[in-house]
């Protein structure tokens, strides 16, 4: 599997929906990669050595990694729901996680390293009413 190995940093706001689309293209001139048959998985941790991820997303559950149709356009998104971002900034201090995203091509038993980077989570001033 061809992988992009892109370094892409993300900014998330505590308690808010995060959604960002990406286009996977290769070559010169750039041509979209067909995402048919591909699944995705992504984890984010405070430190790479941490056993338990802060965020654990995939393309098999609602949200997470989304492949947009038509699949031959090579467009995918990372989507994180508000309930997943709520409470991530203990003591209202900015938090920086490390993440990576892998794409699996099930028919070839092949895995590609798609992208990695940092996720900066900013604490929310506005909170739910009690």
N, CA, C and O of each residue as an XYZ file, in Angstrom:
520
protein
N       0.842     -1.180      0.000
C       0.000      0.000      0.000
C       0.888      1.243      0.000
O       1.874      1.321      0.733
N       0.530      2.179     -0.808
C       1.198      3.470     -0.813
C       0.686      4.255      0.395
O      -0.512      4.224      0.680
N       1.545      4.938      1.092
C       1.130      5.770      2.223
C       1.672      7.165      2.042
O       2.670      7.372      1.351
N       1.013      8.124      2.666
C       1.460      9.503      2.497
C       2.549      9.894      3.482
O       3.376     10.752      3.175
N       2.566      9.276      4.671
C       3.537      9.607      5.726
C       3.520     11.100      6.054
O       4.543     11.669      6.434
N       2.364     11.725      5.905
C       2.248     13.165      6.136
C       2.313     13.496      7.624
O       1.851     12.725      8.465
N       2.892     14.650      7.935
C       2.888     15.180      9.300
C       1.870     16.316      9.306
O       2.071     17.355      8.678
N       0.756     16.094     10.040
C      -0.333     17.059     10.070
C      -0.742     17.273     11.521
O      -1.197     16.347     12.192
N      -0.577     18.490     11.994
C      -0.977     18.828     13.355
C      -2.430     19.287     13.369
O      -2.882     19.970     12.451
N      -3.156     18.909     14.417
C      -4.578     19.204     14.533
C      -4.838     20.056     15.769
O      -4.110     19.964     16.758
N      -5.877     20.884     15.712
C      -6.296     21.685     16.860
C      -7.731     21.324     17.194
O      -8.612     21.387     16.337
N      -7.962     20.945     18.445
C      -9.264     20.508     18.927
C      -9.659     21.403     20.094
O      -8.811     21.807     20.890
N     -10.951     21.712     20.193
C     -11.447     22.499     21.310
C     -12.280     21.599     22.208
O     -13.207     20.930     21.751
N     -11.942     21.590     23.476
C     -12.587     20.743     24.471
C     -14.101     20.924     24.435
O     -14.595     22.051     24.467
N     -14.841     19.811     24.367
C     -16.296     19.839     24.371
C     -16.939     20.173     23.045
O     -18.163     20.267     22.968
N     -16.152     20.356     21.999
C     -16.686     20.707     20.683
C     -16.426     19.572     19.688
O     -15.536     18.744     19.885
N     -17.210     19.556     18.636
C     -16.989     18.611     17.545
C     -15.731     19.001     16.788
O     -15.507     20.179     16.512
N     -14.910     18.011     16.453
C     -13.774     18.238     15.559
C     -14.075     17.489     14.277
O     -14.470     16.323     14.312
N     -13.891     18.155     13.137
C     -14.085     17.518     11.838
C     -13.145     18.179     10.845
O     -13.143     19.399     10.683
N     -12.345     17.351     10.183
C     -11.425     17.897      9.171
C     -11.270     16.874      8.057
O     -11.071     15.685      8.308
N     -11.364     17.357      6.823
C     -11.224     16.502      5.649
C      -9.816     16.592      5.075
O      -9.139     17.614      5.181
N      -9.400     15.482      4.464
C      -8.083     15.374      3.848
C      -8.254     14.718      2.479
O      -9.134     13.878      2.291
N      -7.415     15.104      1.534
C      -7.414     14.473      0.218
C      -6.092     13.736      0.049
O      -5.022     14.336      0.148
N      -6.170     12.432     -0.208
C      -4.968     11.626     -0.403
C      -4.710     11.518     -1.897
O      -5.495     10.931     -2.642
N      -3.599     12.094     -2.315
C      -3.215     12.092     -3.714
C      -1.757     11.685     -3.845
O      -0.956     11.919     -2.940
N      -1.413     11.072     -4.978
C      -0.027     10.668     -5.247
C       0.347     11.065     -6.669
O      -0.516     11.272     -7.522
N       1.654     11.166     -6.904
C       2.156     11.416     -8.244
C       2.288     12.884     -8.593
O       1.925     13.774     -7.824
N       2.826     13.103     -9.790
C       3.003     14.437    -10.323
C       2.660     14.397    -11.812
O       3.491     13.956    -12.606
N       1.496     14.830    -12.210
C       0.510     15.570    -11.433
C      -0.209     14.657    -10.433
O      -0.298     13.445    -10.624
N      -0.718     15.275     -9.366
C      -1.370     14.538     -8.290
C      -2.664     13.884     -8.769
O      -3.489     14.496     -9.447
N      -2.805     12.602     -8.384
C      -3.994     11.816     -8.722
C      -4.563     11.253     -7.420
O      -3.805     10.737     -6.599
N      -5.889     11.340     -7.210
C      -6.470     10.808     -5.978
C      -6.276      9.292     -5.861
O      -6.273      8.577     -6.863
N      -6.115      8.818     -4.629
C      -6.010      7.390     -4.342
C      -7.422      6.864     -4.078
O      -8.162      7.441     -3.281
N      -7.795      5.767     -4.749
C      -9.107      5.148     -4.551
C      -9.135      4.483     -3.177
O      -8.307      3.616     -2.899
N     -10.063      4.869     -2.325
C     -10.139      4.373     -0.950
C     -11.064      3.164     -0.800
O     -11.360      2.755      0.323
N     -11.518      2.594     -1.897
C     -12.390      1.423     -1.835
C     -11.650      0.253     -1.179
O     -10.529     -0.071     -1.571
N     -12.268     -0.371     -0.194
C     -11.673     -1.526      0.483
C     -10.702     -1.169      1.585
O     -10.053     -2.056      2.139
N     -10.582      0.109      1.920
C      -9.625      0.552      2.947
C     -10.381      0.851      4.238
O     -11.493      1.378      4.207
N      -9.774      0.511      5.367
C     -10.296      0.906      6.678
C      -9.207      1.704      7.381
O      -8.031      1.622      7.028
N      -9.620      2.477      8.383
C      -8.658      3.333      9.081
C      -8.730      3.152     10.583
O      -9.775      2.804     11.133
N      -7.601      3.395     11.243
C      -7.546      3.356     12.706
C      -6.537      4.391     13.176
O      -5.469      4.566     12.590
N      -6.914      5.072     14.257
C      -6.089      6.163     14.773
C      -6.148      6.169     16.302
O      -7.207      5.966     16.895
N      -5.004      6.402     16.921
C      -4.942      6.560     18.365
C      -4.101      7.785     18.689
O      -3.170      8.143     17.967
N      -4.471      8.427     19.825
C      -3.715      9.582     20.313
C      -3.412      9.358     21.788
O      -4.258      8.878     22.542
N      -2.193      9.710     22.190
C      -1.746      9.522     23.569
C      -0.962     10.753     24.013
O      -0.421     11.494     23.193
N      -0.913     10.955     25.338
C      -0.069     12.025     25.870
C       1.396     11.745     25.531
O       2.114     12.630     25.066
N       1.826     10.519     25.765
C       3.187     10.078     25.467
C       3.097      8.764     24.705
O       2.236      7.937     25.003
N       3.960      8.564     23.742
C       3.932      7.359     22.918
C       3.958      6.100     23.787
O       3.356      5.087     23.431
N       4.648      6.163     24.916
C       4.805      4.996     25.785
C       3.536      4.654     26.571
O       3.432      3.547     27.099
N       2.569      5.574     26.664
C       1.357      5.332     27.443
C       0.601      4.116     26.908
O       0.449      3.954     25.698
N       0.136      3.278     27.807
C      -0.608      2.080     27.424
C      -2.007      2.404     26.904
O      -2.436      1.853     25.891
N      -2.709      3.286     27.589
C      -4.097      3.571     27.251
C      -4.186      4.849     26.422
O      -3.705      5.898     26.848
N      -4.803      4.768     25.231
C      -4.936      5.980     24.416
C      -5.974      6.942     24.987
O      -6.947      6.523     25.613
N      -5.756      8.226     24.765
C      -6.725      9.259     25.137
C      -7.873      9.243     24.126
O      -9.039      9.381     24.498
N      -7.538      9.076     22.857
C      -8.518      8.956     21.777
C      -8.233      7.675     21.004
O      -7.078      7.352     20.727
N      -9.283      6.955     20.659
C      -9.159      5.698     19.918
C     -10.260      5.697     18.867
O     -11.425      5.461     19.187
N      -9.898      5.959     17.613
C     -10.869      6.119     16.534
C     -10.633      5.085     15.452
O      -9.508      4.628     15.250
N     -11.701      4.719     14.756
C     -11.546      3.835     13.596
C     -12.671      4.102     12.611
O     -13.556      4.918     12.869
N     -12.632      3.413     11.491
C     -13.642      3.618     10.453
C     -14.809      2.651     10.602
O     -15.772      2.730      9.840
N     -14.741      1.745     11.562
C     -15.805      0.758     11.743
C     -16.923      1.237     12.656
O     -18.025      0.690     12.619
N     -16.658      2.253     13.475
C     -17.680      2.767     14.378
C     -18.181      4.114     13.867
O     -17.578      4.713     12.976
N     -19.287      4.583     14.438
C     -19.848      5.865     14.016
C     -18.826      6.977     14.245
O     -18.230      7.080     15.317
N     -18.637      7.801     13.222
C     -17.650      8.880     13.341
C     -16.244      8.343     13.189
O     -16.017      7.390     12.444
N     -15.308      8.939     13.880
C     -13.921      8.463     13.821
C     -13.269      8.798     12.500
O     -13.061      9.966     12.174
N     -12.947      7.760     11.738
C     -12.347      7.920     10.422
C     -13.451      7.667      9.398
O     -14.065      6.600      9.384
N     -13.694      8.653      8.548
C     -14.791      8.575      7.583
C     -14.215      8.664      6.171
O     -13.415      9.550      5.872
N     -14.630      7.738      5.312
C     -14.240      7.774      3.904
C     -15.421      8.336      3.124
O     -16.512      7.767      3.135
N     -15.191      9.463      2.444
C     -16.279     10.152      1.750
C     -16.439      9.620      0.330
O     -15.466      9.290     -0.347
N     -17.683      9.549     -0.091
C     -17.957      9.064     -1.437
C     -17.989     10.244     -2.413
O     -18.358     11.356     -2.034
N     -17.609     10.005     -3.647
C     -17.150      8.733     -4.192
C     -15.735      8.399     -3.709
O     -14.867      9.269     -3.639
N     -15.524      7.132     -3.380
C     -14.255      6.694     -2.793
C     -13.055      6.939     -3.706
O     -11.938      7.123     -3.223
N     -13.274      6.941     -4.993
C     -12.153      7.150     -5.919
C     -11.605      8.570     -5.868
O     -10.568      8.847     -6.471
N     -12.281      9.482     -5.159
C     -11.771     10.855     -5.014
C     -10.706     10.968     -3.929
O     -10.062     12.011     -3.813
N     -10.505      9.914     -3.127
C      -9.431      9.902     -2.131
C      -9.637     10.818     -0.942
O      -8.665     11.216     -0.300
N     -10.886     11.165     -0.630
C     -11.151     12.101      0.462
C     -11.620     11.334      1.700
O     -12.522     10.500      1.633
N     -10.983     11.641      2.824
C     -11.356     11.040      4.101
C     -11.372     12.141      5.161
O     -10.838     13.230      4.951
N     -11.988     11.841      6.295
C     -12.098     12.837      7.356
C     -11.801     12.192      8.702
O     -12.001     10.993      8.899
N     -11.320     13.018      9.618
C     -11.220     12.649     11.024
C     -12.335     13.408     11.724
O     -12.440     14.629     11.605
N     -13.170     12.670     12.458
C     -14.307     13.259     13.151
C     -14.277     12.812     14.614
O     -14.206     11.620     14.912
N     -14.332     13.787     15.514
C     -14.325     13.486     16.949
C     -15.536     14.186     17.557
O     -15.685     15.402     17.441
N     -16.398     13.407     18.207
C     -17.642     13.922     18.774
C     -17.381     14.738     20.037
O     -16.362     14.545     20.701
N     -18.301     15.652     20.373
C     -18.139     16.483     21.571
C     -17.971     15.679     22.854
O     -17.218     16.081     23.741
N     -18.671     14.535     22.963
C     -18.521     13.736     24.178
C     -17.135     13.105     24.281
O     -16.714     12.712     25.368
N     -16.424     13.004     23.156
C     -15.055     12.482     23.175
C     -14.034     13.575     23.507
O     -12.948     13.279     24.004
N     -14.382     14.830     23.233
C     -13.449     15.925     23.513
C     -13.715     16.578     24.865
O     -12.852     17.272     25.403
N     -14.912     16.358     25.415
C     -15.272     16.952     26.712
C     -14.389     16.395     27.823
O     -14.137     15.191     27.884
N     -13.930     17.267     28.687
C     -13.151     16.854     29.847
C     -11.715     16.443     29.569
O     -11.058     15.878     30.443
N     -11.216     16.716     28.376
C      -9.847     16.314     28.042
C      -8.784     17.252     28.616
O      -7.609     16.891     28.673
N      -9.181     18.432     29.035
C      -8.219     19.394     29.588
C      -8.436     19.512     31.099
O      -9.150     20.396     31.573
N      -7.809     18.605     31.835
C      -7.944     18.658     33.283
C      -7.359     19.966     33.796
O      -6.336     20.445     33.305
N      -8.016     20.518     34.770
C      -7.614     21.795     35.376
C      -7.545     22.919     34.351
O      -6.871     23.925     34.571
N      -8.242     22.748     33.230
C      -8.356     23.769     32.181
C      -6.999     24.209     31.640
O      -6.759     25.391     31.398
N      -6.131     23.240     31.460
C      -4.794     23.487     30.912
C      -4.710     22.848     29.527
O      -5.125     21.705     29.336
N      -4.174     23.591     28.569
C      -3.978     23.088     27.214
C      -3.231     21.755     27.266
O      -2.330     21.567     28.083
N      -3.618     20.841     26.388
C      -3.032     19.501     26.368
C      -2.551     19.196     24.957
O      -3.219     19.545     23.984
N      -1.392     18.546     24.838
C      -0.861     18.170     23.535
C      -0.682     16.656     23.494
O       0.056     16.083     24.295
N      -1.374     16.016     22.543
C      -1.295     14.576     22.341
C      -0.480     14.285     21.084
O      -0.300     15.159     20.236
N       0.000     13.077     20.974
C       0.648     12.592     19.753
C      -0.295     11.571     19.144
O      -0.893     10.773     19.865
N      -0.435     11.588     17.813
C      -1.325     10.627     17.147
C      -0.670     10.075     15.897
O       0.279     10.644     15.356
N      -1.211      8.942     15.454
C      -0.921      8.464     14.115
C      -2.157      7.773     13.567
O      -3.023      7.316     14.313
N      -2.216      7.709     12.251
C      -3.355      7.150     11.531
C      -2.830      6.120     10.546
O      -1.947      6.407      9.738
N      -3.385      4.917     10.623
C      -3.016      3.838      9.719
C      -4.202      3.491      8.833
O      -5.348      3.524      9.281
N      -3.926      3.157      7.573
C      -4.934      2.643      6.655
C      -4.623      1.179      6.390
O      -3.481      0.805      6.126
N      -5.659      0.363      6.467
C      -5.534     -1.074      6.198
C      -6.294     -1.401      4.930
O      -7.440     -0.988      4.753
N      -5.642     -2.150      4.047
C      -6.292     -2.631      2.839
C      -6.554     -4.109      3.058
O      -5.675     -4.946      2.857
N      -7.783     -4.421      3.476
C      -8.153     -5.764      3.915
C      -7.863     -6.880      2.939
O      -7.457     -7.963      3.360
N      -8.058     -6.658      1.641
C      -7.890     -7.744      0.680
C      -6.431     -8.139      0.512
O      -6.138     -9.278      0.147
N      -5.520     -7.223      0.770
C      -4.095     -7.507      0.604
C      -3.391     -7.766      1.927
O      -2.186     -8.016      1.942
N      -4.139     -7.709      3.068
C      -3.531     -7.803      4.390
C      -2.335     -6.851      4.456
O      -1.236     -7.228      4.861
N      -2.587     -5.608      4.044
C      -1.547     -4.602      3.881
C      -1.911     -3.370      4.714
O      -3.060     -2.930      4.700
N      -0.943     -2.818      5.434
C      -1.169     -1.640      6.266
C      -0.219     -0.530      5.856
O       0.965     -0.770      5.621
N      -0.738      0.679      5.772
C       0.076      1.840      5.429
C       0.002      2.906      6.497
O      -1.049      3.122      7.101
N       1.112      3.568      6.728
C       1.214      4.656      7.705
C       0.792      5.931      6.995
O       1.557      6.484      6.204
N      -0.422      6.404      7.271
C      -0.972      7.513      6.503
C      -0.489      8.877      6.987
O       0.034      9.669      6.204
N      -0.666      9.148      8.279
C      -0.239     10.452      8.784
C      -0.010     10.391     10.283
O      -0.447      9.465     10.966
N       0.691     11.407     10.776
C       0.972     11.521     12.203
C       1.079     12.986     12.552
O       1.092     13.848     11.674
N       1.156     13.261     13.838
C       1.329     14.644     14.250
C       0.938     14.844     15.696
O       0.869     13.900     16.484
N       0.686     16.090     16.021
C       0.255     16.464     17.365
C      -1.190     16.935     17.305
O      -1.632     17.522     16.318
N      -1.912     16.664     18.380
C      -3.255     17.193     18.547
C      -3.202     18.120     19.747
O      -3.004     17.669     20.875
N      -3.379     19.412     19.512
C      -3.435     20.375     20.607
C      -4.900     20.541     20.996
O      -5.740     20.891     20.167
N      -5.192     20.285     22.266
C      -6.551     20.417     22.773
C      -6.610     21.657     23.654
O      -5.891     21.766     24.647
N      -7.480     22.591     23.273
C      -7.611     23.840     24.005
C      -8.781     23.740     24.982
O      -9.857     23.270     24.614
N      -8.577     24.179     26.230
C      -9.648     24.107     27.222
C     -10.799     25.055     26.863
O     -10.599     26.127     26.290
N     -12.003     24.617     27.221
C     -13.188     25.424     26.962
C     -13.470     26.375     28.105
O     -13.335     26.008     29.272
N     -13.856     27.578     27.782
C     -14.310     28.539     28.769
C     -15.785     28.286     29.071
O     -16.209     28.309     30.226
N     -16.557     28.045     28.010
C     -17.987     27.774     28.152
C     -18.172     26.305     28.488
O     -17.625     25.425     27.824
N     -18.962     26.051     29.543
C     -19.217     24.692     29.975
C     -20.719     24.449     30.042
O     -21.511     25.391     30.052
N     -21.099     23.184     30.088
C     -22.513     22.822     30.186
C     -23.090     23.364     31.498
O     -22.405     23.410     32.520
N     -24.342     23.767     31.449
C     -25.013     24.246     32.659
C     -25.245     23.087     33.620
O     -25.486     21.957     33.197
N     -25.171     23.378     34.912
C     -25.419     22.318     35.897
C     -26.710     22.530     36.626
O     -27.070     21.729     37.489
